[in-house]
Structures are given as structure tokens and as C-alpha cells.
Amino acid sequence: MAAVSSPLGPFVTKIKGARELLRTLCMDGIRPVFTYKEHLASSYLFADSSFKFLQRSYHISPSGATMENKELPANFLRDKMMVPIAEPPSSVDIEFLHQFFARSSNLVVLTGAGISTESGIPDYRSPNGAYSTGFRPITHQEFVRSARSRRRYWARSYAGWRRFTAAQPGPAHTALASLEKAGRISCLITQNVDRLHHRAGSNPLELHGTVYVVVCIECGFSLSRSSFQDQVKALNPKWAEAIESLDYDSNSDKSFGMKQRPDGDIEINEKFWEEEFNIPSCPQCKGVVKPDVVFFGDNVPQGRADRAVKAAKECDAFLALGSSLMTMSAFRLIRAAHDAGAATAIVNVGTTRADNIVDHKISARLGEILPRLLSVGSLIVPAD
């Protein structure tokens, strides 16, 4: 193995094999890459030409982001067991993604659950996702026809809301917001309902809606989720107090049989919601209310779907990030872009529905590869 120059000399001698070196550097050794401050500079030069970090200075200042002057711990991703295992991105992967961004003048980016698992929100389809435990999410049809299913959904969702909203945007969210701000992304579409993109400074098209809004399925009246939470608490004061007093371990998810779910709810025993739990009705027409999301079995609203398809058909490059693309609402977008002649690529850990039609696929964690683009060539994000 080629010798490595300072500042990493002593600890490199303890590492055997290029792959182990690469893994260690990406996870522990190159913290300046993941240090969010006003001005960053990294200078790691390796004798082996297959893996180099040249000196770069760059600024990261996405509007709305809250990660300034905070350094991510080295075990940030490894401690999140819901994040699928993946090899660190190679220099070839990083260079390809850099060129993909650099050559596009009308880039559409689609994000899926894989970007939010790195913030502590579980997904459905990854090896460690909710489906692997036998969980099946509520369907639109079940929610509409069954009062018991609605009571179960809202009780669990109320219980999980505080913890769900405590999730913070990850390095990948922040990197995308920076690239948007620099004009490198023309349209950002997300399948996620958690609004972590918004909190990082982006304003994506929310393909599947958001849990931050509650809507009446009969008259269309909508209200904020925070207002709805207050109404639930007012109708069920003793129940709400009991739920909020439960001190469950945020790492184990096992106390009181609770387990966080992808859409913001928590799995809890029936005794907590089966009896004496009341759901607020629509304040306008007394109808049934639901989160403003597209449940399984429902369709994306036509106007929203049309906007997404139009963007996909008119782009010159389409990049899917952290999505298995198993839902037709997502798959049709990358297929439309491919059919229209756009360059297509995927960054995802695991199989996707579009693996056989895209031009290129990278298996990597988004929080490990996207921030690296901010210091590569023409993608360096300029200072304000």
C-alpha cells in the first residue's frame, strides 16, 4: 500500500488493506468533510492516485439549515441501526456524481425514505425497514371505512408525534439544499412526508403529501398538525397525559412495547387506544379528518402528479436518491425521464424497480456521498 502523508501517519500504520483504510477514513478520519461551519478547508493528499482529496475551500450556508458550527460525531450513521449497511462511496462514485450534476442544466432530483433513515426515521422496504418485522401500514380504504382503524391510527400517531418531529435534517438534506441554492438542482421532488427537506432550506414538491397538515376528506378543510394535536389532547386529557408520561428509551424503542414507524406513528398496545379515545372531527362540517398524505391504496392528486411528470419529461437529467422506486407514483417519473432521453442515475442501498432502465447506479449512503460533492470542482458552493 502506498504511504500516506501527514496528518494521518501514525494511525494508518495500524490499518491493513485498502478497503479498511477507505472505510475508516470515511467514517472517522475525515471529519472536516462533515463539519458545518462558515468556512471549511480540507487537505488530505494520498500518494495512491486512486483515492485523493485535494485542498478545497467552500462555504455551506443553506437557508433554514440549523447545523452551523456543529460537528457530526464519527458514529453518526453507524449508530442508526435502521440505516442499511453499505460500503463507503469510492472516488469513482464521487467523480461520476460530480459529472452528473455538472453536465446537467435542468436536473430533477427525487428523494425517498433512504435520505430520512439517516435522520432516525425508519423506512418500509430496506433490510432493516418496517416490512422486515411484519408490519403493514394502514391503507386508504381501511382508514376511510373503519372507525376503529382511524382510532388506532390517530392514537398511535399522537403518541409518536413529539419524537417524529424531533428528527433533524441530515448531511444529505443539507447538501441538497446547498446545491439547490447554488442553482444545481432545477426541481426537487420528495416521496417523504416528514418535511426534513424544508427544515434544511429546500422547498420540494411533496409527491405523497405531508403529515404536518390534517385535511377533511369530505369538505377539504385543512388545519395544521400542531392545532390538531392540541384538539386531540383537549378531547382526551387523561389519555394524553398518560401517553406523554411514558419515558421510553429513544435508542431501544422497546419500552412499553413501543416502536417508531415510518409515517410518524408509534406501535402501542391496544389498551392505550381501544376504549375512551376520541378523534376530533372537521371543525367546518364535522366530517372525517386524515393526515394530508397519500396512504397506500390511494392516488397522488392529479395536479401534483401532473407537475411531477412534466418536470421529469422536460429535464435533461434525473437522479433518484434513497428510493426503491417500488411505488408507481415514483417509478413513472424516472421512466418518463428515461423515455424522454434524459440521463438517469440512482443512489440507493438495495434493489430498485428501475435498476434495469437507468444509465448508472451507485450503492452508498446519501449522508456519506452527497456532502462530498460540495468540495468537488465546479460544484464548490460559493460564499454569499
N, C-alpha and C positions, 0 to 999 in steps of 0.2 A: 504494500500500500504506500502511496506517496506520502511524504511527510507533510504535516500540517503546520503552518506558521502560527506565531503568536496571534491572538491571545489565548488560544485553546490548547497549547502544547502539552502540559502535564497530564490533563485528563484524557487526551487522545490515546496516550500510550496504554491505557487500561482497556481499550476497546478493540475487539477482534472482529474484522470483517467490515467491508464497505457498507453493507446493509444496516448493521448495527450502529455504525457511525452515523449514517444518514438519519436513522430513527432517533438517536439520541440528540443530534443537533436540532432536528425539527421540533422535538418535544421539550428539550431542556436548554440546549446550548445557545439558541439564537433568540433570546428574549427581546432584543430591540425590535425585531420584526413585529412583535405583538405589544409594543409599548406605545400607548396613545398619549402623545404629548404634542405641544405646539410644533416642535421641530425634532425630527429624528434623523439619525445618521448611523449606518452600519457599515463596518468594513471588515469583512471576513474573506480572505483570499486563499484559495486552496491550490496546491500545486497540481492536483488532478484536474485536468481541464473538463472532465465530465460533470463537475459539480462546483460551480463558482458563485460567490457573492461578491460583486464589485461594489465599490463605495457608492452609495446613493443618499441623497438628502431629499426629504419630502415632507409635506405637510398634510395632516389629516384633520379636516375641520368640517365634517358633515353637520348641517343644521339639524338641531334637535337631538343629536347624539349626546350621551352623558358619560362617555368613557374617557374624557380628557384626564391626563395625569394619573391614570390608573394602569398598573401593570398586571396583566393576566398571570395567574400562577401557572407554573410549568405543568401542573397536573390538571389544568382546566378541562380538557376534553377527556382525559383518561378516567377521571373520577365520575363521569356521567355514563353509567352503565347502559343507558338506553341508546347511546351513540354506537353505531356498528363499527367493528374493528376494520381498519384499513391501513395499508402501507402509507408512509408519508409520501407526498407528491414528489415526483422526480423533477430534475431540472428540465427534462424534455417536456413533461406535462406543463410546467410553468411557462416555458417558452411558447408552446402551442397555444395556450390560453391567451398569452400576451398578444400573439399574432392574430388570434381570432378577434379580439377586441380592436386591435389597431387597424385592421383591414376593413372593418365594418363602418359604414356611415349611417346605418339605420338598424341598430341591434335591438332585438326583443329578448328579454330575459324572463324566464318562467321559473318561479321557485316553488318547492314543495316542502313537505314536512321535514325533510332531511336538514334544512337550514335551522329549524327550530328545535330539533332534538339536542343540538349543541347548546341551547339555552335552557335545557331541562324540561322541555315539553315533549312527551313521548309521541311516537307515531303509530301507525297501524301495521305497515307491511314489512318493516325491516326485521332482521332475525330476532331482535330484542323487542319488537313492537307489540302492540296490544293484541294483535291476532295470534301471536305465538302463545298467549296464555289462554286462548279460547274465547276471548272477549269479542262480542259483536256489537257494533254501535246501533243506536236506535235508527229506524228508518222513518221517512216522512209519513208513510202510510200508518205506521204504528203510532206515531205521535198524534196524528190527526184523529184517529178512530178510538183511541183508548185513553180514558181519563186517568186510569191507573199508571199507564206508561208516562203520561205527562207529569203526574205527581212524582214518580220516581226520577224522571229526568231533571225536573226543576229542583228537587231536594238535593240531589247529588251535585247539580251544577252550582247551587247556592253554597254548598259545603266546600266546593273546590275553588270558588272564585278568588278568594283572597290569595291563595297560593299560586293560582294560574296567573294572576296579574302581577305577581312579584317577579316573574321571569323577566330577564333583561336582554336586550339585543346582544347578539354575539358578534365576534370579529367579522363574520361573513356578512351580517346585516350592515355593519358599519362600513365595510369595504364597498359594498354595493351602493350605499348612499353616497360615498365619496366619488365613485365612478359616475354615478348619475349627475352629481353636482359638476363634475368636470366635462359633462356632455358626452360621455362614452356609452350611455345607455339611452335609447330613444323611448322605450316603453318597458316598464316593469310590471309583470303580472304575477300574482301570487295565489296559490291554492289555499294558503293558510288563513285562519280566521283569528289569529292572535294579535294582530297589529304591531308586531315587533318591528316590522319594516318602518311603520310610521314613527315609532319611538326612536329609530335610528336616523330619521330625517328624510325618508323616502315617502312617496305618495303613490303606491301601487294600485293597479286595478285589482280589486279583491274578487277573484273569479267565483269563489264559494261563499262570499259574504263575510260577516264578522259577528262574533259573539258579543261585541261591545254595543250592539243595538238590539232591541227587542221590538217585534212588529206583530200587529194583529193580523191573523190570517183571514179575517172576514172583511174588515174595513180598510186595512192598510195603515192605520195609525201606528206611529213608531215613537219610542222613547229610549233614553239612554239606559244602558245596563245598570249603571250605578243607581239611577232612580228606581228601577225595578227591584234591585237588591233591597233598597230601603222599604219598598212596599211588602216584599216577602217577610222581612223582619218585623214590620208592623203587624202583619196578619198572624205571625207565628212567633211571638216574642220569647216564650219559654223554649220552644224548639230551637230557635236561632241561637239563644244563649247557650244551650247545651252543645250545639254543634261548634260554636266558636270557642267554647272552653276546652275542647278536645286538643290535647297537646301531643300531636303525632309527630314522629321524627321525620323531617323532610328528606333524610337520606334513605331510610329503610322503607318508608311507605307502608309499614306493616301494622302500626299501632291502631287498635280498634278496627282492624280489618279494612282499613282504608287503602286505596290505591289510586294514584292520579291517572286520568285518562286523557287522550289526545285533544278532545274538544273542550277541556276546561272543567269537566266534572270529576267527581271522586267516587269510586265504588265504595258504597257503605251498606251495612246490614239493613235489611228491610224494616227492622224495628224502629229505625230512625225516621222513616217516611211513610210507612204503610197506613198509619192512622193519625188523625188530627194534624194533617199538613194541608194548608190552604194555598191555592195558587191565585195570585191577583189576576183579574180579568181586564180586558181592554177598558181604559177609562172613558173611551168615547162611545163604544157600542156594547160593552160587556161581553165581547167575543173572546175567543181563544187566542192567546199570545204565544209566540215562539221566538227563539233567537233568530236574528236575521241571517241565517246560514242556509246553505243548500244541504239538507240531510241526504243520506243515501236513499236512492229511490226517487229523488226529486230532480227537477231540471234547473239549470242555470237560467235566470231571467233572460228573455230573448235579447233585449237591448244590450245587456252586459256581454252575452255570448257573441253577438254581432261585432261589438267593439274589439273583442279579443281576436276573433277570426280575421277581421280586417287588418289589424296590426300584424298578425302572423303572415298573411298573404302579401303584404306590402313591404316587409322587411327584407334586408339583404343577408341577415344572419340571425339565427335563432338558437339561444342557449338555454337548456333546461338544467336546473340546479337542484339537487336533492329531491327529485321526484321519480317515482317508479312509473309515472305516466299511465297507470292502470285505469284510471277513470277516463271515460271517453271525452269528457269536457277538457281534459288536459292533453290527451293523446291527439285529438283532432287538430290542436294548434300546431304541434310540431310537424304533423303530417301535412297540414296546409302549407306551412313554410317550405317543407321539403318539396312538395309538388309544384310550388311556385318558383323553384330554383334557388332558394336561399341556402347558404351554408348552414349546417346544423351540427350541434355538438351537445353532449350530455356530460355532466359531472355528477356522479351518483355512486354510492356504495351499494352494489347489488344489481340484479337484473331489472331491466325496464321493458316496457311494452314496445319501445321504439328502437331497441338495440340493433335491429336488422335494417333500419332505414337511415340512420344518422351517419354522417361522414366520419365522426370521431367520438370516442367515449373515453373518459378518464374516471378511474376509481380512486376517489380521495375524499377526505372530509373537507367540507367547504370552509370551515374555520381555519384550516391549515393551508389552503391554497389561495383563496381569494385575497387575503391581506397581502400576500407576497406580490400580487400584481401591482400594488401601489408603488413599488420601488423598481419597476422594470421599465427601462427605455422610455418610450413616448407616453407611457401610462402614468408617469410620475404625476401625482396630483399637485398642482401649483398652489402656492400660498395665496390667500385672499389679498 
